[in-house]
Amino acid sequence: MEKYKVRPPYQQNDYIGWITRAKRPETREKRLKQMIDELYSGNAYMGMKYNGK
């Protein structure tokens, strides 16, 4: 959660919207896993390179 909270608000909102807009549970699960992986790596944002703080 800490890694999520240090991201800019627009990224937090983008992730939540992207996950909740998925119609199928499998898609939501896949997107949630991607978000968690990106937060742990710290160098990606929705499949794009990210150079955070």
mmCIF entry with sequence, helices, sheets and N, C-alpha, C, O atoms, coordinates in Angstrom:
data_MODEL
# 
_entry.id   MODEL 
# 
_entity.id                         1 
_entity.type                       polymer 
_entity.pdbx_number_of_molecules   1 
# 
_entity_poly.entity_id                      1 
_entity_poly.type                           'polypeptide(L)' 
_entity_poly.nstd_linkage                   no 
_entity_poly.nstd_monomer                   no 
_entity_poly.pdbx_seq_one_letter_code       MEKYKVRPPYQQNDYIGWITRAKRPETREKRLKQMIDELYSGNAYMGMKYNGK 
_entity_poly.pdbx_seq_one_letter_code_can   MEKYKVRPPYQQNDYIGWITRAKRPETREKRLKQMIDELYSGNAYMGMKYNGK 
_entity_poly.pdbx_strand_id                 A 
# 
loop_
_entity_poly_seq.entity_id 
_entity_poly_seq.num 
_entity_poly_seq.mon_id 
_entity_poly_seq.hetero 
1 1  MET n 
1 2  GLU n 
1 3  LYS n 
1 4  TYR n 
1 5  LYS n 
1 6  VAL n 
1 7  ARG n 
1 8  PRO n 
1 9  PRO n 
1 10 TYR n 
1 11 GLN n 
1 12 GLN n 
1 13 ASN n 
1 14 ASP n 
1 15 TYR n 
1 16 ILE n 
1 17 GLY n 
1 18 TRP n 
1 19 ILE n 
1 20 THR n 
1 21 ARG n 
1 22 ALA n 
1 23 LYS n 
1 24 ARG n 
1 25 PRO n 
1 26 GLU n 
1 27 THR n 
1 28 ARG n 
1 29 GLU n 
1 30 LYS n 
1 31 ARG n 
1 32 LEU n 
1 33 LYS n 
1 34 GLN n 
1 35 MET n 
1 36 ILE n 
1 37 ASP n 
1 38 GLU n 
1 39 LEU n 
1 40 TYR n 
1 41 SER n 
1 42 GLY n 
1 43 ASN n 
1 44 ALA n 
1 45 TYR n 
1 46 MET n 
1 47 GLY n 
1 48 MET n 
1 49 LYS n 
1 50 TYR n 
1 51 ASN n 
1 52 GLY n 
1 53 LYS n 
# 
_struct_asym.id          A 
_struct_asym.entity_id   1 
# 
loop_
_struct_conf.conf_type_id 
_struct_conf.id 
_struct_conf.pdbx_PDB_helix_id 
_struct_conf.beg_label_comp_id 
_struct_conf.beg_label_asym_id 
_struct_conf.beg_label_seq_id 
_struct_conf.pdbx_beg_PDB_ins_code 
_struct_conf.end_label_comp_id 
_struct_conf.end_label_asym_id 
_struct_conf.end_label_seq_id 
_struct_conf.pdbx_end_PDB_ins_code 
_struct_conf.beg_auth_comp_id 
_struct_conf.beg_auth_asym_id 
_struct_conf.beg_auth_seq_id 
_struct_conf.end_auth_comp_id 
_struct_conf.end_auth_asym_id 
_struct_conf.end_auth_seq_id 
_struct_conf.pdbx_PDB_helix_class 
_struct_conf.details 
_struct_conf.pdbx_PDB_helix_length 
HELX_P HELX_P1 AA1 GLU A 2  ? LYS A 5  ? GLU A 2  LYS A 5  1 ? 4  
HELX_P HELX_P2 AA2 PRO A 9  ? THR A 20 ? PRO A 9  THR A 20 1 ? 12 
HELX_P HELX_P3 AA3 PRO A 25 ? SER A 41 ? PRO A 25 SER A 41 1 ? 17 
# 
_struct_conf_type.id          HELX_P 
_struct_conf_type.criteria    ? 
_struct_conf_type.reference   ? 
# 
_struct_sheet.id               AA1 
_struct_sheet.type             ? 
_struct_sheet.number_strands   2 
_struct_sheet.details          ? 
# 
_struct_sheet_order.sheet_id     AA1 
_struct_sheet_order.range_id_1   1 
_struct_sheet_order.range_id_2   2 
_struct_sheet_order.offset       ? 
_struct_sheet_order.sense        anti-parallel 
# 
loop_
_struct_sheet_range.sheet_id 
_struct_sheet_range.id 
_struct_sheet_range.beg_label_comp_id 
_struct_sheet_range.beg_label_asym_id 
_struct_sheet_range.beg_label_seq_id 
_struct_sheet_range.pdbx_beg_PDB_ins_code 
_struct_sheet_range.end_label_comp_id 
_struct_sheet_range.end_label_asym_id 
_struct_sheet_range.end_label_seq_id 
_struct_sheet_range.pdbx_end_PDB_ins_code 
_struct_sheet_range.beg_auth_comp_id 
_struct_sheet_range.beg_auth_asym_id 
_struct_sheet_range.beg_auth_seq_id 
_struct_sheet_range.end_auth_comp_id 
_struct_sheet_range.end_auth_asym_id 
_struct_sheet_range.end_auth_seq_id 
AA1 1 ALA A 44 ? TYR A 45 ? ALA A 44 TYR A 45 
AA1 2 MET A 48 ? LYS A 49 ? MET A 48 LYS A 49 
# 
loop_
_atom_site.group_PDB 
_atom_site.id 
_atom_site.type_symbol 
_atom_site.label_atom_id 
_atom_site.label_alt_id 
_atom_site.label_comp_id 
_atom_site.label_asym_id 
_atom_site.label_entity_id 
_atom_site.label_seq_id 
_atom_site.pdbx_PDB_ins_code 
_atom_site.Cartn_x 
_atom_site.Cartn_y 
_atom_site.Cartn_z 
_atom_site.occupancy 
_atom_site.B_iso_or_equiv 
_atom_site.pdbx_formal_charge 
_atom_site.auth_seq_id 
_atom_site.auth_comp_id 
_atom_site.auth_asym_id 
_atom_site.auth_atom_id 
_atom_site.pdbx_PDB_model_num 
ATOM 1   N N  . MET A 1 1  ? 0.818   -1.190  0.000   1.00 0.00 ? 1  MET A N  1 
ATOM 2   C CA . MET A 1 1  ? 0.000   0.000   0.000   1.00 0.00 ? 1  MET A CA 1 
ATOM 3   C C  . MET A 1 1  ? 0.867   1.261   0.000   1.00 0.00 ? 1  MET A C  1 
ATOM 4   O O  . MET A 1 1  ? 0.510   2.270   -0.608  1.00 0.00 ? 1  MET A O  1 
ATOM 5   N N  . GLU A 1 2  ? 1.998   1.191   0.682   1.00 0.00 ? 2  GLU A N  1 
ATOM 6   C CA . GLU A 1 2  ? 2.883   2.358   0.726   1.00 0.00 ? 2  GLU A CA 1 
ATOM 7   C C  . GLU A 1 2  ? 3.381   2.722   -0.671  1.00 0.00 ? 2  GLU A C  1 
ATOM 8   O O  . GLU A 1 2  ? 3.452   3.900   -1.021  1.00 0.00 ? 2  GLU A O  1 
ATOM 9   N N  . LYS A 1 3  ? 3.719   1.726   -1.454  1.00 0.00 ? 3  LYS A N  1 
ATOM 10  C CA . LYS A 1 3  ? 4.205   1.989   -2.810  1.00 0.00 ? 3  LYS A CA 1 
ATOM 11  C C  . LYS A 1 3  ? 3.109   2.617   -3.659  1.00 0.00 ? 3  LYS A C  1 
ATOM 12  O O  . LYS A 1 3  ? 3.389   3.427   -4.543  1.00 0.00 ? 3  LYS A O  1 
ATOM 13  N N  . TYR A 1 4  ? 1.876   2.248   -3.394  1.00 0.00 ? 4  TYR A N  1 
ATOM 14  C CA . TYR A 1 4  ? 0.734   2.841   -4.093  1.00 0.00 ? 4  TYR A CA 1 
ATOM 15  C C  . TYR A 1 4  ? 0.548   4.299   -3.665  1.00 0.00 ? 4  TYR A C  1 
ATOM 16  O O  . TYR A 1 4  ? 0.317   5.172   -4.501  1.00 0.00 ? 4  TYR A O  1 
ATOM 17  N N  . LYS A 1 5  ? 0.649   4.552   -2.378  1.00 0.00 ? 5  LYS A N  1 
ATOM 18  C CA . LYS A 1 5  ? 0.409   5.889   -1.839  1.00 0.00 ? 5  LYS A CA 1 
ATOM 19  C C  . LYS A 1 5  ? 1.445   6.913   -2.269  1.00 0.00 ? 5  LYS A C  1 
ATOM 20  O O  . LYS A 1 5  ? 1.144   8.106   -2.303  1.00 0.00 ? 5  LYS A O  1 
ATOM 21  N N  . VAL A 1 6  ? 2.669   6.479   -2.600  1.00 0.00 ? 6  VAL A N  1 
ATOM 22  C CA . VAL A 1 6  ? 3.679   7.452   -3.017  1.00 0.00 ? 6  VAL A CA 1 
ATOM 23  C C  . VAL A 1 6  ? 3.554   7.822   -4.493  1.00 0.00 ? 6  VAL A C  1 
ATOM 24  O O  . VAL A 1 6  ? 4.210   8.755   -4.956  1.00 0.00 ? 6  VAL A O  1 
ATOM 25  N N  . ARG A 1 7  ? 2.728   7.104   -5.223  1.00 0.00 ? 7  ARG A N  1 
ATOM 26  C CA . ARG A 1 7  ? 2.508   7.461   -6.627  1.00 0.00 ? 7  ARG A CA 1 
ATOM 27  C C  . ARG A 1 7  ? 1.636   8.712   -6.689  1.00 0.00 ? 7  ARG A C  1 
ATOM 28  O O  . ARG A 1 7  ? 0.851   8.970   -5.776  1.00 0.00 ? 7  ARG A O  1 
ATOM 29  N N  . PRO A 1 8  ? 1.774   9.491   -7.768  1.00 0.00 ? 8  PRO A N  1 
ATOM 30  C CA . PRO A 1 8  ? 0.945   10.700  -7.902  1.00 0.00 ? 8  PRO A CA 1 
ATOM 31  C C  . PRO A 1 8  ? -0.545  10.335  -7.914  1.00 0.00 ? 8  PRO A C  1 
ATOM 32  O O  . PRO A 1 8  ? -0.911  9.241   -8.343  1.00 0.00 ? 8  PRO A O  1 
ATOM 33  N N  . PRO A 1 9  ? -1.394  11.240  -7.448  1.00 0.00 ? 9  PRO A N  1 
ATOM 34  C CA . PRO A 1 9  ? -2.836  10.958  -7.419  1.00 0.00 ? 9  PRO A CA 1 
ATOM 35  C C  . PRO A 1 9  ? -3.415  10.529  -8.768  1.00 0.00 ? 9  PRO A C  1 
ATOM 36  O O  . PRO A 1 9  ? -4.293  9.667   -8.813  1.00 0.00 ? 9  PRO A O  1 
ATOM 37  N N  . TYR A 1 10 ? -2.935  11.120  -9.871  1.00 0.00 ? 10 TYR A N  1 
ATOM 38  C CA . TYR A 1 10 ? -3.484  10.735  -11.174 1.00 0.00 ? 10 TYR A CA 1 
ATOM 39  C C  . TYR A 1 10 ? -3.189  9.269   -11.471 1.00 0.00 ? 10 TYR A C  1 
ATOM 40  O O  . TYR A 1 10 ? -4.013  8.592   -12.087 1.00 0.00 ? 10 TYR A O  1 
ATOM 41  N N  . GLN A 1 11 ? -2.041  8.770   -11.050 1.00 0.00 ? 11 GLN A N  1 
ATOM 42  C CA . GLN A 1 11 ? -1.724  7.362   -11.281 1.00 0.00 ? 11 GLN A CA 1 
ATOM 43  C C  . GLN A 1 11 ? -2.584  6.467   -10.397 1.00 0.00 ? 11 GLN A C  1 
ATOM 44  O O  . GLN A 1 11 ? -3.055  5.422   -10.846 1.00 0.00 ? 11 GLN A O  1 
ATOM 45  N N  . GLN A 1 12 ? -2.787  6.860   -9.166  1.00 0.00 ? 12 GLN A N  1 
ATOM 46  C CA . GLN A 1 12 ? -3.653  6.087   -8.280  1.00 0.00 ? 12 GLN A CA 1 
ATOM 47  C C  . GLN A 1 12 ? -5.052  5.978   -8.889  1.00 0.00 ? 12 GLN A C  1 
ATOM 48  O O  . GLN A 1 12 ? -5.634  4.894   -8.933  1.00 0.00 ? 12 GLN A O  1 
ATOM 49  N N  . ASN A 1 13 ? -5.581  7.096   -9.353  1.00 0.00 ? 13 ASN A N  1 
ATOM 50  C CA . ASN A 1 13 ? -6.914  7.104   -9.959  1.00 0.00 ? 13 ASN A CA 1 
ATOM 51  C C  . ASN A 1 13 ? -6.951  6.287   -11.238 1.00 0.00 ? 13 ASN A C  1 
ATOM 52  O O  . ASN A 1 13 ? -7.906  5.548   -11.476 1.00 0.00 ? 13 ASN A O  1 
ATOM 53  N N  . ASP A 1 14 ? -5.926  6.410   -12.057 1.00 0.00 ? 14 ASP A N  1 
ATOM 54  C CA . ASP A 1 14 ? -5.876  5.636   -13.300 1.00 0.00 ? 14 ASP A CA 1 
ATOM 55  C C  . ASP A 1 14 ? -5.905  4.144   -13.025 1.00 0.00 ? 14 ASP A C  1 
ATOM 56  O O  . ASP A 1 14 ? -6.643  3.402   -13.673 1.00 0.00 ? 14 ASP A O  1 
ATOM 57  N N  . TYR A 1 15 ? -5.111  3.708   -12.075 1.00 0.00 ? 15 TYR A N  1 
ATOM 58  C CA . TYR A 1 15 ? -5.076  2.277   -11.745 1.00 0.00 ? 15 TYR A CA 1 
ATOM 59  C C  . TYR A 1 15 ? -6.450  1.796   -11.282 1.00 0.00 ? 15 TYR A C  1 
ATOM 60  O O  . TYR A 1 15 ? -6.945  0.779   -11.769 1.00 0.00 ? 15 TYR A O  1 
ATOM 61  N N  . ILE A 1 16 ? -7.064  2.511   -10.353 1.00 0.00 ? 16 ILE A N  1 
ATOM 62  C CA . ILE A 1 16 ? -8.358  2.088   -9.816  1.00 0.00 ? 16 ILE A CA 1 
ATOM 63  C C  . ILE A 1 16 ? -9.417  2.058   -10.913 1.00 0.00 ? 16 ILE A C  1 
ATOM 64  O O  . ILE A 1 16 ? -10.172 1.092   -11.017 1.00 0.00 ? 16 ILE A O  1 
ATOM 65  N N  . GLY A 1 17 ? -9.477  3.093   -11.721 1.00 0.00 ? 17 GLY A N  1 
ATOM 66  C CA . GLY A 1 17 ? -10.451 3.120   -12.811 1.00 0.00 ? 17 GLY A CA 1 
ATOM 67  C C  . GLY A 1 17 ? -10.225 2.009   -13.810 1.00 0.00 ? 17 GLY A C  1 
ATOM 68  O O  . GLY A 1 17 ? -11.174 1.373   -14.268 1.00 0.00 ? 17 GLY A O  1 
ATOM 69  N N  . TRP A 1 18 ? -8.986  1.778   -14.145 1.00 0.00 ? 18 TRP A N  1 
ATOM 70  C CA . TRP A 1 18 ? -8.619  0.743   -15.129 1.00 0.00 ? 18 TRP A CA 1 
ATOM 71  C C  . TRP A 1 18 ? -9.040  -0.638  -14.630 1.00 0.00 ? 18 TRP A C  1 
ATOM 72  O O  . TRP A 1 18 ? -9.554  -1.452  -15.397 1.00 0.00 ? 18 TRP A O  1 
ATOM 73  N N  . ILE A 1 19 ? -8.824  -0.891  -13.367 1.00 0.00 ? 19 ILE A N  1 
ATOM 74  C CA . ILE A 1 19 ? -9.172  -2.190  -12.786 1.00 0.00 ? 19 ILE A CA 1 
ATOM 75  C C  . ILE A 1 19 ? -10.688 -2.337  -12.665 1.00 0.00 ? 19 ILE A C  1 
ATOM 76  O O  . ILE A 1 19 ? -11.234 -3.383  -13.015 1.00 0.00 ? 19 ILE A O  1 
ATOM 77  N N  . THR A 1 20 ? -11.363 -1.321  -12.184 1.00 0.00 ? 20 THR A N  1 
ATOM 78  C CA . THR A 1 20 ? -12.803 -1.443  -11.945 1.00 0.00 ? 20 THR A CA 1 
ATOM 79  C C  . THR A 1 20 ? -13.625 -1.421  -13.232 1.00 0.00 ? 20 THR A C  1 
ATOM 80  O O  . THR A 1 20 ? -14.762 -1.893  -13.237 1.00 0.00 ? 20 THR A O  1 
ATOM 81  N N  . ARG A 1 21 ? -13.084 -0.892  -14.309 1.00 0.00 ? 21 ARG A N  1 
ATOM 82  C CA . ARG A 1 21 ? -13.813 -0.889  -15.584 1.00 0.00 ? 21 ARG A CA 1 
ATOM 83  C C  . ARG A 1 21 ? -13.807 -2.247  -16.277 1.00 0.00 ? 21 ARG A C  1 
ATOM 84  O O  . ARG A 1 21 ? -14.571 -2.459  -17.218 1.00 0.00 ? 21 ARG A O  1 
ATOM 85  N N  . ALA A 1 22 ? -12.977 -3.148  -15.835 1.00 0.00 ? 22 ALA A N  1 
ATOM 86  C CA . ALA A 1 22 ? -12.927 -4.485  -16.446 1.00 0.00 ? 22 ALA A CA 1 
ATOM 87  C C  . ALA A 1 22 ? -14.254 -5.197  -16.195 1.00 0.00 ? 22 ALA A C  1 
ATOM 88  O O  . ALA A 1 22 ? -14.771 -5.192  -15.078 1.00 0.00 ? 22 ALA A O  1 
ATOM 89  N N  . LYS A 1 23 ? -14.790 -5.797  -17.229 1.00 0.00 ? 23 LYS A N  1 
ATOM 90  C CA . LYS A 1 23 ? -16.076 -6.474  -17.111 1.00 0.00 ? 23 LYS A CA 1 
ATOM 91  C C  . LYS A 1 23 ? -15.946 -7.887  -16.553 1.00 0.00 ? 23 LYS A C  1 
ATOM 92  O O  . LYS A 1 23 ? -16.803 -8.340  -15.794 1.00 0.00 ? 23 LYS A O  1 
ATOM 93  N N  . ARG A 1 24 ? -14.900 -8.568  -16.920 1.00 0.00 ? 24 ARG A N  1 
ATOM 94  C CA . ARG A 1 24 ? -14.729 -9.956  -16.484 1.00 0.00 ? 24 ARG A CA 1 
ATOM 95  C C  . ARG A 1 24 ? -13.826 -10.028 -15.255 1.00 0.00 ? 24 ARG A C  1 
ATOM 96  O O  . ARG A 1 24 ? -12.848 -9.287  -15.155 1.00 0.00 ? 24 ARG A O  1 
ATOM 97  N N  . PRO A 1 25 ? -14.150 -10.908 -14.335 1.00 0.00 ? 25 PRO A N  1 
ATOM 98  C CA . PRO A 1 25 ? -13.298 -11.074 -13.146 1.00 0.00 ? 25 PRO A CA 1 
ATOM 99  C C  . PRO A 1 25 ? -11.859 -11.439 -13.505 1.00 0.00 ? 25 PRO A C  1 
ATOM 100 O O  . PRO A 1 25 ? -10.925 -11.011 -12.828 1.00 0.00 ? 25 PRO A O  1 
ATOM 101 N N  . GLU A 1 26 ? -11.677 -12.225 -14.561 1.00 0.00 ? 26 GLU A N  1 
ATOM 102 C CA . GLU A 1 26 ? -10.322 -12.612 -14.973 1.00 0.00 ? 26 GLU A CA 1 
ATOM 103 C C  . GLU A 1 26 ? -9.506  -11.396 -15.391 1.00 0.00 ? 26 GLU A C  1 
ATOM 104 O O  . GLU A 1 26 ? -8.312  -11.303 -15.108 1.00 0.00 ? 26 GLU A O  1 
ATOM 105 N N  . THR A 1 27 ? -10.168 -10.473 -16.065 1.00 0.00 ? 27 THR A N  1 
ATOM 106 C CA . THR A 1 27 ? -9.479  -9.252  -16.507 1.00 0.00 ? 27 THR A CA 1 
ATOM 107 C C  . THR A 1 27 ? -9.124  -8.381  -15.317 1.00 0.00 ? 27 THR A C  1 
ATOM 108 O O  . THR A 1 27 ? -8.026  -7.829  -15.253 1.00 0.00 ? 27 THR A O  1 
ATOM 109 N N  . ARG A 1 28 ? -10.058 -8.254  -14.365 1.00 0.00 ? 28 ARG A N  1 
ATOM 110 C CA . ARG A 1 28 ? -9.764  -7.475  -13.155 1.00 0.00 ? 28 ARG A CA 1 
ATOM 111 C C  . ARG A 1 28 ? -8.568  -8.072  -12.414 1.00 0.00 ? 28 ARG A C  1 
ATOM 112 O O  . ARG A 1 28 ? -7.684  -7.348  -11.957 1.00 0.00 ? 28 ARG A O  1 
ATOM 113 N N  . GLU A 1 29 ? -8.555  -9.390  -12.301 1.00 0.00 ? 29 GLU A N  1 
ATOM 114 C CA . GLU A 1 29 ? -7.450  -10.069 -11.618 1.00 0.00 ? 29 GLU A CA 1 
ATOM 115 C C  . GLU A 1 29 ? -6.123  -9.827  -12.340 1.00 0.00 ? 29 GLU A C  1 
ATOM 116 O O  . GLU A 1 29 ? -5.103  -9.565  -11.704 1.00 0.00 ? 29 GLU A O  1 
ATOM 117 N N  . LYS A 1 30 ? -6.143  -9.915  -13.653 1.00 0.00 ? 30 LYS A N  1 
ATOM 118 C CA . LYS A 1 30 ? -4.935  -9.695  -14.455 1.00 0.00 ? 30 LYS A CA 1 
ATOM 119 C C  . LYS A 1 30 ? -4.416  -8.269  -14.276 1.00 0.00 ? 30 LYS A C  1 
ATOM 120 O O  . LYS A 1 30 ? -3.217  -8.054  -14.104 1.00 0.00 ? 30 LYS A O  1 
ATOM 121 N N  . ARG A 1 31 ? -5.324  -7.305  -14.317 1.00 0.00 ? 31 ARG A N  1 
ATOM 122 C CA . ARG A 1 31 ? -4.926  -5.904  -14.166 1.00 0.00 ? 31 ARG A CA 1 
ATOM 123 C C  . ARG A 1 31 ? -4.420  -5.614  -12.757 1.00 0.00 ? 31 ARG A C  1 
ATOM 124 O O  . ARG A 1 31 ? -3.455  -4.872  -12.577 1.00 0.00 ? 31 ARG A O  1 
ATOM 125 N N  . LEU A 1 32 ? -5.071  -6.197  -11.771 1.00 0.00 ? 32 LEU A N  1 
ATOM 126 C CA . LEU A 1 32 ? -4.619  -6.011  -10.398 1.00 0.00 ? 32 LEU A CA 1 
ATOM 127 C C  . LEU A 1 32 ? -3.214  -6.569  -10.213 1.00 0.00 ? 32 LEU A C  1 
ATOM 128 O O  . LEU A 1 32 ? -2.368  -5.940  -9.577  1.00 0.00 ? 32 LEU A O  1 
ATOM 129 N N  . LYS A 1 33 ? -2.970  -7.744  -10.769 1.00 0.00 ? 33 LYS A N  1 
ATOM 130 C CA . LYS A 1 33 ? -1.633  -8.338  -10.690 1.00 0.00 ? 33 LYS A CA 1 
ATOM 131 C C  . LYS A 1 33 ? -0.603  -7.446  -11.382 1.00 0.00 ? 33 LYS A C  1 
ATOM 132 O O  . LYS A 1 33 ? 0.500   -7.257  -10.870 1.00 0.00 ? 33 LYS A O  1 
ATOM 133 N N  . GLN A 1 34 ? -0.961  -6.898  -12.543 1.00 0.00 ? 34 GLN A N  1 
ATOM 134 C CA . GLN A 1 34 ? -0.040  -6.011  -13.253 1.00 0.00 ? 34 GLN A CA 1 
ATOM 135 C C  . GLN A 1 34 ? 0.264   -4.782  -12.406 1.00 0.00 ? 34 GLN A C  1 
ATOM 136 O O  . GLN A 1 34 ? 1.418   -4.362  -12.317 1.00 0.00 ? 34 GLN A O  1 
ATOM 137 N N  . MET A 1 35 ? -0.756  -4.202  -11.786 1.00 0.00 ? 35 MET A N  1 
ATOM 138 C CA . MET A 1 35 ? -0.543  -3.020  -10.960 1.00 0.00 ? 35 MET A CA 1 
ATOM 139 C C  . MET A 1 35 ? 0.410   -3.347  -9.807  1.00 0.00 ? 35 MET A C  1 
ATOM 140 O O  . MET A 1 35 ? 1.344   -2.590  -9.539  1.00 0.00 ? 35 MET A O  1 
ATOM 141 N N  . ILE A 1 36 ? 0.178   -4.461  -9.132  1.00 0.00 ? 36 ILE A N  1 
ATOM 142 C CA . ILE A 1 36 ? 1.032   -4.842  -8.003  1.00 0.00 ? 36 ILE A CA 1 
ATOM 143 C C  . ILE A 1 36 ? 2.462   -5.072  -8.459  1.00 0.00 ? 36 ILE A C  1 
ATOM 144 O O  . ILE A 1 36 ? 3.402   -4.628  -7.800  1.00 0.00 ? 36 ILE A O  1 
ATOM 145 N N  . ASP A 1 37 ? 2.637   -5.761  -9.583  1.00 0.00 ? 37 ASP A N  1 
ATOM 146 C CA . ASP A 1 37 ? 3.981   -5.998  -10.117 1.00 0.00 ? 37 ASP A CA 1 
ATOM 147 C C  . ASP A 1 37 ? 4.684   -4.686  -10.439 1.00 0.00 ? 37 ASP A C  1 
ATOM 148 O O  . ASP A 1 37 ? 5.866   -4.517  -10.143 1.00 0.00 ? 37 ASP A O  1 
ATOM 149 N N  . GLU A 1 38 ? 3.943   -3.755  -11.051 1.00 0.00 ? 38 GLU A N  1 
ATOM 150 C CA . GLU A 1 38 ? 4.538   -2.465  -11.407 1.00 0.00 ? 38 GLU A CA 1 
ATOM 151 C C  . GLU A 1 38 ? 4.888   -1.649  -10.168 1.00 0.00 ? 38 GLU A C  1 
ATOM 152 O O  . GLU A 1 38 ? 5.921   -0.981  -10.137 1.00 0.00 ? 38 GLU A O  1 
ATOM 153 N N  . LEU A 1 39 ? 4.047   -1.699  -9.163  1.00 0.00 ? 39 LEU A N  1 
ATOM 154 C CA . LEU A 1 39 ? 4.343   -0.963  -7.927  1.00 0.00 ? 39 LEU A CA 1 
ATOM 155 C C  . LEU A 1 39 ? 5.583   -1.524  -7.243  1.00 0.00 ? 39 LEU A C  1 
ATOM 156 O O  . LEU A 1 39 ? 6.416   -0.767  -6.744  1.00 0.00 ? 39 LEU A O  1 
ATOM 157 N N  . TYR A 1 40 ? 5.707   -2.837  -7.219  1.00 0.00 ? 40 TYR A N  1 
ATOM 158 C CA . TYR A 1 40 ? 6.892   -3.444  -6.597  1.00 0.00 ? 40 TYR A CA 1 
ATOM 159 C C  . TYR A 1 40 ? 8.165   -3.153  -7.388  1.00 0.00 ? 40 TYR A C  1 
ATOM 160 O O  . TYR A 1 40 ? 9.219   -2.904  -6.804  1.00 0.00 ? 40 TYR A O  1 
ATOM 161 N N  . SER A 1 41 ? 8.066   -3.183  -8.710  1.00 0.00 ? 41 SER A N  1 
ATOM 162 C CA . SER A 1 41 ? 9.269   -2.908  -9.518  1.00 0.00 ? 41 SER A CA 1 
ATOM 163 C C  . SER A 1 41 ? 9.654   -1.435  -9.424  1.00 0.00 ? 41 SER A C  1 
ATOM 164 O O  . SER A 1 41 ? 10.835  -1.088  -9.426  1.00 0.00 ? 41 SER A O  1 
ATOM 165 N N  . GLY A 1 42 ? 8.642   -0.577  -9.343  1.00 0.00 ? 42 GLY A N  1 
ATOM 166 C CA . GLY A 1 42 ? 8.891   0.858   -9.218  1.00 0.00 ? 42 GLY A CA 1 
ATOM 167 C C  . GLY A 1 42 ? 9.299   1.551   -10.493 1.00 0.00 ? 42 GLY A C  1 
ATOM 168 O O  . GLY A 1 42 ? 9.547   2.756   -10.480 1.00 0.00 ? 42 GLY A O  1 
ATOM 169 N N  . ASN A 1 43 ? 9.378   0.828   -11.597 1.00 0.00 ? 43 ASN A N  1 
ATOM 170 C CA . ASN A 1 43 ? 9.833   1.467   -12.838 1.00 0.00 ? 43 ASN A CA 1 
ATOM 171 C C  . ASN A 1 43 ? 8.830   1.345   -13.978 1.00 0.00 ? 43 ASN A C  1 
ATOM 172 O O  . ASN A 1 43 ? 9.198   1.484   -15.144 1.00 0.00 ? 43 ASN A O  1 
ATOM 173 N N  . ALA A 1 44 ? 7.558   1.083   -13.649 1.00 0.00 ? 44 ALA A N  1 
ATOM 174 C CA . ALA A 1 44 ? 6.537   0.971   -14.682 1.00 0.00 ? 44 ALA A CA 1 
ATOM 175 C C  . ALA A 1 44 ? 5.233   1.578   -14.188 1.00 0.00 ? 44 ALA A C  1 
ATOM 176 O O  . ALA A 1 44 ? 4.951   1.624   -12.991 1.00 0.00 ? 44 ALA A O  1 
ATOM 177 N N  . TYR A 1 45 ? 4.450   2.041   -15.154 1.00 0.00 ? 45 TYR A N  1 
ATOM 178 C CA . TYR A 1 45 ? 3.134   2.604   -14.868 1.00 0.00 ? 45 TYR A CA 1 
ATOM 179 C C  . TYR A 1 45 ? 2.231   2.226   -16.029 1.00 0.00 ? 45 TYR A C  1 
ATOM 180 O O  . TYR A 1 45 ? 2.366   2.759   -17.131 1.00 0.00 ? 45 TYR A O  1 
ATOM 181 N N  . MET A 1 46 ? 1.319   1.315   -15.781 1.00 0.00 ? 46 MET A N  1 
ATOM 182 C CA . MET A 1 46 ? 0.361   0.841   -16.781 1.00 0.00 ? 46 MET A CA 1 
ATOM 183 C C  . MET A 1 46 ? 1.055   0.419   -18.078 1.00 0.00 ? 46 MET A C  1 
ATOM 184 O O  . MET A 1 46 ? 0.615   0.768   -19.173 1.00 0.00 ? 46 MET A O  1 
ATOM 185 N N  . GLY A 1 47 ? 2.120   -0.320  -17.939 1.00 0.00 ? 47 GLY A N  1 
ATOM 186 C CA . GLY A 1 47 ? 2.850   -0.848  -19.078 1.00 0.00 ? 47 GLY A CA 1 
ATOM 187 C C  . GLY A 1 47 ? 3.868   0.094   -19.697 1.00 0.00 ? 47 GLY A C  1 
ATOM 188 O O  . GLY A 1 47 ? 4.530   -0.261  -20.672 1.00 0.00 ? 47 GLY A O  1 
ATOM 189 N N  . MET A 1 48 ? 3.997   1.281   -19.146 1.00 0.00 ? 48 MET A N  1 
ATOM 190 C CA . MET A 1 48 ? 4.954   2.256   -19.674 1.00 0.00 ? 48 MET A CA 1 
ATOM 191 C C  . MET A 1 48 ? 6.094   2.429   -18.668 1.00 0.00 ? 48 MET A C  1 
ATOM 192 O O  . MET A 1 48 ? 5.941   2.143   -17.481 1.00 0.00 ? 48 MET A O  1 
ATOM 193 N N  . LYS A 1 49 ? 7.223   2.897   -19.160 1.00 0.00 ? 49 LYS A N  1 
ATOM 194 C CA . LYS A 1 49 ? 8.336   3.190   -18.258 1.00 0.00 ? 49 LYS A CA 1 
ATOM 195 C C  . LYS A 1 49 ? 7.938   4.316   -17.330 1.00 0.00 ? 49 LYS A C  1 
ATOM 196 O O  . LYS A 1 49 ? 7.219   5.237   -17.716 1.00 0.00 ? 49 LYS A O  1 
ATOM 197 N N  . TYR A 1 50 ? 8.415   4.229   -16.098 1.00 0.00 ? 50 TYR A N  1 
ATOM 198 C CA . TYR A 1 50 ? 8.129   5.251   -15.104 1.00 0.00 ? 50 TYR A CA 1 
ATOM 199 C C  . TYR A 1 50 ? 9.365   5.507   -14.277 1.00 0.00 ? 50 TYR A C  1 
ATOM 200 O O  . TYR A 1 50 ? 9.950   4.585   -13.707 1.00 0.00 ? 50 TYR A O  1 
ATOM 201 N N  . ASN A 1 51 ? 9.758   6.757   -14.215 1.00 0.00 ? 51 ASN A N  1 
ATOM 202 C CA . ASN A 1 51 ? 10.913  7.143   -13.406 1.00 0.00 ? 51 ASN A CA 1 
ATOM 203 C C  . ASN A 1 51 ? 10.398  7.962   -12.232 1.00 0.00 ? 51 ASN A C  1 
ATOM 204 O O  . ASN A 1 51 ? 10.322  9.189   -12.291 1.00 0.00 ? 51 ASN A O  1 
ATOM 205 N N  . GLY A 1 52 ? 10.048  7.261   -11.172 1.00 0.00 ? 52 GLY A N  1 
ATOM 206 C CA . GLY A 1 52 ? 9.501   7.919   -9.984  1.00 0.00 ? 52 GLY A CA 1 
ATOM 207 C C  . GLY A 1 52 ? 10.570  8.624   -9.185  1.00 0.00 ? 52 GLY A C  1 
ATOM 208 O O  . GLY A 1 52 ? 11.720  8.746   -9.606  1.00 0.00 ? 52 GLY A O  1 
ATOM 209 N N  . LYS A 1 53 ? 10.162  9.078   -8.033  1.00 0.00 ? 53 LYS A N  1 
ATOM 210 C CA . LYS A 1 53 ? 11.040  9.825   -7.132  1.00 0.00 ? 53 LYS A CA 1 
ATOM 211 C C  . LYS A 1 53 ? 12.233  9.004   -6.708  1.00 0.00 ? 53 LYS A C  1 
ATOM 212 O O  . LYS A 1 53 ? 13.074  9.483   -5.948  1.00 0.00 ? 53 LYS A O  1 
# 
